[in-house]
Every structure is written in structure tokens, then in C-alpha cells.
Amino acid sequence: MSEPDMNLSSGIAAFEAKEFAKAFKFLSPLAETGNDQAQYRLAVMYQNGLGHVRNEMLAYKWMRAAAEQGNSLAQHGLGFMYMQGECVPKNEKLAVEWFRRAAEQGLAGSQMTLGMLYEQGVGVEKNEVEARKWYEMAQKNS
């Protein structure tokens, strides 16, 4: 296992163990080199003030970086940021776009959220058929 891989494993293990200061030390340099797994976890830590002072700008920066690389959890996280207006101005249309990207990769939580948005007509035209489609996909994937 290469050093970056070991650092990623150590960083993720520390993150999962809620040892955020340690996780930050391992993941920060990897995020800088473009590792989407590290970027996603850094975003979560900055967003929630875990092991570091809460920083909305950096939370958004890292969540977006990981999401743009196709990380489905980051895409869901970015969708949530836009939906809630957390770290960024609220934008339901952009939220739908990011939830859709994650949903299309099979993330059940995003599929469920998309179903709800179509059912309620939030950020999209209300559409029962589309809502049902996403709910059924979520059920298959959960």
C-alpha cells in the first residue's frame, strides 16, 4: 500500500472514530492533491465544526470539489447545502441537479429526496410519475 493510500485509510479510520483532529492531519494534504474521499470528509468536518472551527466557505469548497469528481456522497451533501441554504445561498434548482447526479449513481438517499422533491414540486415541476420512479429506485437500492 502506498503512503497516500495508507494516509487515506488512517484518515478515514480516524474520521469514523470521531478523532477529527487526527483525521484532519491525514486528510488535509490528500484533499489538496485532489482526493475526493478526503475532500468530502474535510467538507463535513468544516461544515459541522468537527476537529476544526466551522468554516462554511471551506466546507463548500471541498464539498463542491469532491462532488465535481463524481463522489455521490458529496453530490448529495452539495444538494443538501443548496436545499437548506447552508454554506451557500439557497437554490432549489441547483439542489435538484446535485441530488439527481447522486441518485443516478444509485445513492438511495438522493433517490428518496428526489422523489420527495417531485412529489412536492420543490425546485422542479410537480410530477407524481417521476416521484414514484425515484421512490421505487430508492427502495431497490436501500
KAQUI-V863919 format. One record per pair of residues at least 12 apart in sequence whose C-alpha atoms are under 10 Angstrom apart, sorted by the first residue. I is the first residue (numbers start at 1). GAP is how many residues later the second one is. D is the distance in whole Angstrom. If there is no record, write none. Layout:
# KAQUI-V863919
I & GAP & D
I & GAP & D
This chain:
# KAQUI-V863919
4 & 22 & 9
4 & 23 & 9
4 & 25 & 9
4 & 26 & 7
4 & 29 & 10
4 & 31 & 10
5 & 25 & 9
6 & 20 & 9
7 & 16 & 9
7 & 18 & 9
7 & 19 & 6
7 & 20 & 7
7 & 22 & 9
7 & 23 & 8
7 & 31 & 10
8 & 15 & 9
8 & 18 & 7
8 & 19 & 6
8 & 20 & 10
8 & 21 & 10
8 & 22 & 7
8 & 23 & 10
8 & 27 & 9
8 & 29 & 8
8 & 30 & 7
9 & 14 & 10
9 & 17 & 9
9 & 18 & 9
9 & 29 & 10
10 & 12 & 9
10 & 13 & 7
10 & 15 & 10
10 & 16 & 7
10 & 17 & 9
11 & 12 & 4
11 & 13 & 7
11 & 14 & 8
11 & 15 & 5
11 & 16 & 5
11 & 17 & 9
11 & 19 & 9
11 & 26 & 10
11 & 27 & 8
11 & 30 & 9
12 & 12 & 10
12 & 14 & 9
12 & 15 & 8
12 & 25 & 8
12 & 26 & 8
12 & 29 & 8
14 & 12 & 9
14 & 13 & 10
15 & 12 & 9
15 & 26 & 8
15 & 27 & 9
15 & 30 & 9
15 & 35 & 9
15 & 36 & 10
16 & 25 & 10
18 & 32 & 8
18 & 33 & 9
19 & 31 & 9
19 & 32 & 8
20 & 21 & 10
20 & 22 & 9
20 & 25 & 7
20 & 29 & 10
20 & 30 & 6
20 & 31 & 4
20 & 32 & 8
21 & 24 & 10
21 & 29 & 8
21 & 30 & 5
21 & 31 & 7
22 & 29 & 8
23 & 15 & 9
23 & 18 & 9
23 & 19 & 9
23 & 22 & 9
23 & 27 & 10
23 & 28 & 8
24 & 14 & 9
24 & 17 & 9
24 & 18 & 7
24 & 21 & 8
24 & 22 & 10
24 & 26 & 9
24 & 27 & 7
24 & 28 & 8
25 & 26 & 10
26 & 12 & 9
27 & 12 & 8
27 & 13 & 10
27 & 14 & 8
27 & 15 & 7
28 & 13 & 9
28 & 14 & 7
31 & 12 & 10
31 & 31 & 8
31 & 34 & 9
31 & 35 & 9
32 & 30 & 9
34 & 28 & 10
34 & 31 & 8
34 & 32 & 8
34 & 35 & 9
35 & 30 & 9
35 & 31 & 8
35 & 34 & 9
36 & 26 & 8
36 & 27 & 9
36 & 28 & 10
36 & 29 & 7
36 & 30 & 4
36 & 31 & 8
36 & 32 & 9
36 & 33 & 7
36 & 34 & 8
36 & 35 & 7
36 & 38 & 8
37 & 29 & 7
37 & 32 & 10
37 & 34 & 8
37 & 36 & 9
37 & 37 & 9
38 & 24 & 9
38 & 25 & 10
38 & 28 & 8
39 & 20 & 9
39 & 22 & 9
39 & 23 & 5
39 & 24 & 7
39 & 25 & 9
39 & 26 & 7
39 & 27 & 6
39 & 28 & 9
39 & 32 & 10
39 & 35 & 9
40 & 19 & 9
40 & 20 & 10
40 & 21 & 10
40 & 22 & 6
40 & 23 & 5
40 & 24 & 9
40 & 25 & 8
40 & 26 & 6
40 & 27 & 8
40 & 31 & 8
40 & 32 & 10
40 & 33 & 8
40 & 34 & 6
40 & 35 & 9
40 & 37 & 9
40 & 38 & 10
41 & 18 & 9
41 & 21 & 8
41 & 22 & 8
41 & 25 & 9
41 & 32 & 10
41 & 33 & 9
42 & 16 & 8
42 & 17 & 7
42 & 18 & 10
42 & 19 & 10
42 & 20 & 7
42 & 21 & 8
42 & 24 & 10
43 & 12 & 9
43 & 13 & 9
43 & 14 & 9
43 & 15 & 7
43 & 16 & 4
43 & 17 & 7
43 & 18 & 7
43 & 19 & 5
43 & 20 & 5
43 & 21 & 9
43 & 22 & 9
43 & 23 & 9
43 & 31 & 9
43 & 34 & 9
43 & 35 & 10
44 & 14 & 10
44 & 15 & 7
44 & 16 & 9
44 & 18 & 9
44 & 19 & 8
44 & 30 & 9
44 & 33 & 9
45 & 13 & 10
45 & 14 & 8
46 & 12 & 6
46 & 13 & 5
46 & 14 & 9
46 & 15 & 10
46 & 16 & 9
46 & 17 & 10
47 & 12 & 5
47 & 13 & 8
47 & 15 & 10
47 & 16 & 9
47 & 34 & 10
47 & 39 & 9
47 & 40 & 8
55 & 32 & 8
56 & 30 & 8
56 & 31 & 5
56 & 32 & 8
57 & 30 & 6
57 & 31 & 8
58 & 29 & 9
59 & 19 & 10
59 & 22 & 10
59 & 27 & 10
59 & 28 & 7
59 & 29 & 10
60 & 17 & 9
60 & 18 & 8
60 & 21 & 8
60 & 26 & 9
60 & 27 & 6
60 & 28 & 7
61 & 26 & 10
62 & 12 & 9
62 & 16 & 10
63 & 12 & 8
63 & 13 & 9
63 & 14 & 7
63 & 15 & 6
63 & 16 & 10
63 & 18 & 9
64 & 13 & 9
64 & 14 & 7
64 & 15 & 10
64 & 34 & 10
65 & 13 & 10
66 & 12 & 9
67 & 12 & 10
67 & 31 & 8
67 & 34 & 9
67 & 35 & 9
68 & 30 & 10
68 & 33 & 10
70 & 31 & 8
70 & 32 & 8
70 & 35 & 9
71 & 30 & 9
71 & 31 & 8
71 & 34 & 9
72 & 26 & 9
72 & 27 & 9
72 & 28 & 10
72 & 29 & 7
72 & 30 & 5
72 & 31 & 8
72 & 32 & 9
72 & 33 & 7
72 & 34 & 8
72 & 35 & 7
72 & 38 & 9
73 & 26 & 10
73 & 29 & 7
73 & 30 & 10
73 & 32 & 10
73 & 34 & 8
73 & 36 & 9
73 & 37 & 9
74 & 24 & 9
74 & 25 & 10
74 & 28 & 8
75 & 20 & 9
75 & 22 & 9
75 & 23 & 5
75 & 24 & 6
75 & 25 & 9
75 & 26 & 7
75 & 27 & 6
75 & 28 & 9
75 & 32 & 10
75 & 35 & 9
76 & 19 & 9
76 & 20 & 10
76 & 21 & 10
76 & 22 & 6
76 & 23 & 5
76 & 24 & 9
76 & 25 & 8
76 & 26 & 6
76 & 27 & 8
76 & 31 & 8
76 & 33 & 8
76 & 34 & 6
76 & 35 & 10
76 & 37 & 9
77 & 18 & 9
77 & 21 & 8
77 & 22 & 8
77 & 25 & 9
77 & 33 & 9
78 & 16 & 9
78 & 17 & 7
78 & 19 & 10
78 & 20 & 7
78 & 21 & 8
78 & 24 & 10
79 & 12 & 9
79 & 13 & 8
79 & 14 & 9
79 & 15 & 7
79 & 16 & 4
79 & 17 & 7
79 & 18 & 7
79 & 19 & 5
79 & 20 & 5
79 & 21 & 9
79 & 22 & 9
79 & 23 & 9
79 & 31 & 9
79 & 34 & 10
80 & 12 & 9
80 & 14 & 10
80 & 15 & 7
80 & 16 & 9
80 & 18 & 9
80 & 19 & 8
80 & 30 & 10
80 & 33 & 10
81 & 13 & 10
81 & 14 & 8
81 & 17 & 10
82 & 12 & 7
82 & 13 & 5
82 & 14 & 9
82 & 15 & 10
82 & 16 & 9
82 & 17 & 10
83 & 12 & 5
83 & 13 & 8
83 & 15 & 10
83 & 16 & 10
83 & 39 & 9
83 & 40 & 9
91 & 32 & 8
92 & 25 & 9
92 & 30 & 7
92 & 31 & 5
92 & 32 & 8
93 & 29 & 8
93 & 30 & 5
93 & 31 & 7
94 & 29 & 8
95 & 19 & 10
95 & 22 & 10
95 & 27 & 10
95 & 28 & 8
96 & 14 & 9
96 & 17 & 9
96 & 18 & 7
96 & 21 & 8
96 & 22 & 9
96 & 26 & 8
96 & 27 & 6
96 & 28 & 7
97 & 17 & 10
97 & 26 & 9
97 & 27 & 10
98 & 12 & 9
98 & 16 & 10
99 & 12 & 7
99 & 13 & 10
99 & 14 & 7
99 & 15 & 6
99 & 18 & 10
100 & 13 & 9
100 & 14 & 7
100 & 34 & 10
102 & 12 & 10
103 & 31 & 8
103 & 34 & 9
103 & 35 & 8
104 & 30 & 10
104 & 33 & 10
106 & 31 & 8
106 & 32 & 8
106 & 34 & 9
106 & 35 & 7
106 & 36 & 9
107 & 30 & 9
107 & 31 & 8
107 & 34 & 7
107 & 35 & 8
108 & 26 & 9
108 & 27 & 9
108 & 28 & 10
108 & 29 & 7
108 & 30 & 4
108 & 31 & 7
108 & 32 & 8
108 & 33 & 5
108 & 34 & 6
109 & 26 & 10
109 & 29 & 7
109 & 30 & 10
109 & 32 & 9
109 & 33 & 8
110 & 24 & 9
110 & 25 & 10
110 & 28 & 8
111 & 20 & 9
111 & 22 & 9
111 & 23 & 5
111 & 24 & 6
111 & 25 & 9
111 & 26 & 7
111 & 27 & 5
111 & 28 & 9
111 & 30 & 9
111 & 31 & 10
112 & 19 & 9
112 & 20 & 10
112 & 21 & 10
112 & 22 & 6
112 & 23 & 5
112 & 24 & 9
112 & 25 & 8
112 & 26 & 6
112 & 27 & 8
112 & 30 & 10
113 & 18 & 9
113 & 21 & 8
113 & 22 & 8
113 & 25 & 9
114 & 16 & 9
114 & 17 & 7
114 & 18 & 10
114 & 19 & 10
114 & 20 & 6
114 & 21 & 8
114 & 24 & 10
115 & 12 & 9
115 & 13 & 9
115 & 14 & 9
115 & 15 & 7
115 & 16 & 4
115 & 17 & 6
115 & 18 & 7
115 & 19 & 5
115 & 20 & 5
115 & 21 & 9
115 & 22 & 9
115 & 23 & 9
116 & 12 & 10
116 & 14 & 10
116 & 15 & 6
116 & 16 & 9
116 & 18 & 9
116 & 19 & 8
117 & 13 & 10
117 & 14 & 7
117 & 17 & 10
118 & 12 & 6
118 & 13 & 5
118 & 14 & 9
118 & 15 & 10
118 & 16 & 9
119 & 12 & 5
119 & 13 & 8
119 & 16 & 10
